[in-house]
Amino acid sequence: MGINDPSDASANLQIGPTDSGMVRLYVEAEGGIEVPMDFDPEEAEEIAEEIRAAAQSARSFASKKRR
């Protein structure tokens, strides 16, 4: 499965700090799948920047479709 492949799968995402100074992204998906991902604060900020850039690109695609 890739970024552009549609999916009916659902998951919950939790994001927060750990008591060891890391940022945790915790994904819980159907079927009991749990994926904790820990990042140092600098990595987390890089990920946040990538998410913002992707959101901006998605807005650009959406506005082009409306024309």
KOLNU-218359 format. One line per 2 residues: number of its first residue (from 1); their letters; for each residue x, y, z of C-alpha. Coordinates in steps of 0.1 Angstrom, whole numbers, plus 5000, padded with zeros to 4 digits. Example, Ala and Ser with C-alpha at 12.3 -4.5 7.8 and 13.67 -1.06 7.14 Angstrom:
<recs>
1 = as = 5123 4955 5078 ~ 5137 4989 5071
</recs>
This chain:
<recs>
1 = mg = 5000 5000 5000 ~ 5013 5035 4991
3 = in = 5004 5070 5000 ~ 4978 5074 4972
5 = dp = 4962 5040 4976 ~ 4927 5043 4992
7 = sd = 4920 5023 5023 ~ 4891 5016 5046
9 = as = 4914 5008 5075 ~ 4911 5029 5106
11 = an = 4935 5037 5134 ~ 4938 5060 5164
13 = lq = 4968 5083 5167 ~ 4980 5097 5200
15 = ig = 5009 5122 5203 ~ 5026 5133 5234
17 = pt = 5058 5136 5255 ~ 5073 5106 5274
19 = ds = 5088 5108 5308 ~ 5122 5102 5292
21 = gm = 5121 5134 5271 ~ 5110 5118 5239
23 = vr = 5080 5126 5217 ~ 5058 5095 5211
25 = ly = 5035 5089 5182 ~ 5013 5059 5192
27 = ve = 4992 5043 5166 ~ 4966 5017 5175
29 = ae = 4949 5000 5146 ~ 4923 4974 5140
31 = gg = 4932 4939 5150 ~ 4951 4949 5181
33 = ie = 4980 4964 5163 ~ 4999 4989 5184
35 = vp = 5029 5009 5171 ~ 5047 5032 5195
37 = md = 5073 5054 5178 ~ 5096 5076 5199
39 = fd = 5115 5106 5185 ~ 5138 5130 5201
41 = pe = 5124 5166 5201 ~ 5145 5177 5171
43 = ea = 5132 5147 5150 ~ 5097 5155 5161
45 = ee = 5100 5191 5149 ~ 5113 5178 5115
47 = ia = 5083 5155 5113 ~ 5060 5184 5122
49 = ee = 5075 5204 5094 ~ 5070 5176 5069
51 = ir = 5033 5173 5080 ~ 5028 5210 5075
53 = aa = 5044 5209 5040 ~ 5022 5179 5031
55 = aq = 4991 5197 5043 ~ 5000 5227 5022
57 = sa = 5005 5205 4992 ~ 4972 5188 4998
59 = rs = 4955 5222 4999 ~ 4971 5230 4966
61 = fa = 4958 5198 4950 ~ 4923 5204 4964
63 = sk = 4921 5239 4951 ~ 4932 5228 4916
65 = kr = 4905 5201 4916 ~ 4878 5228 4924
67 = r = 4887 5249 4893
</recs>
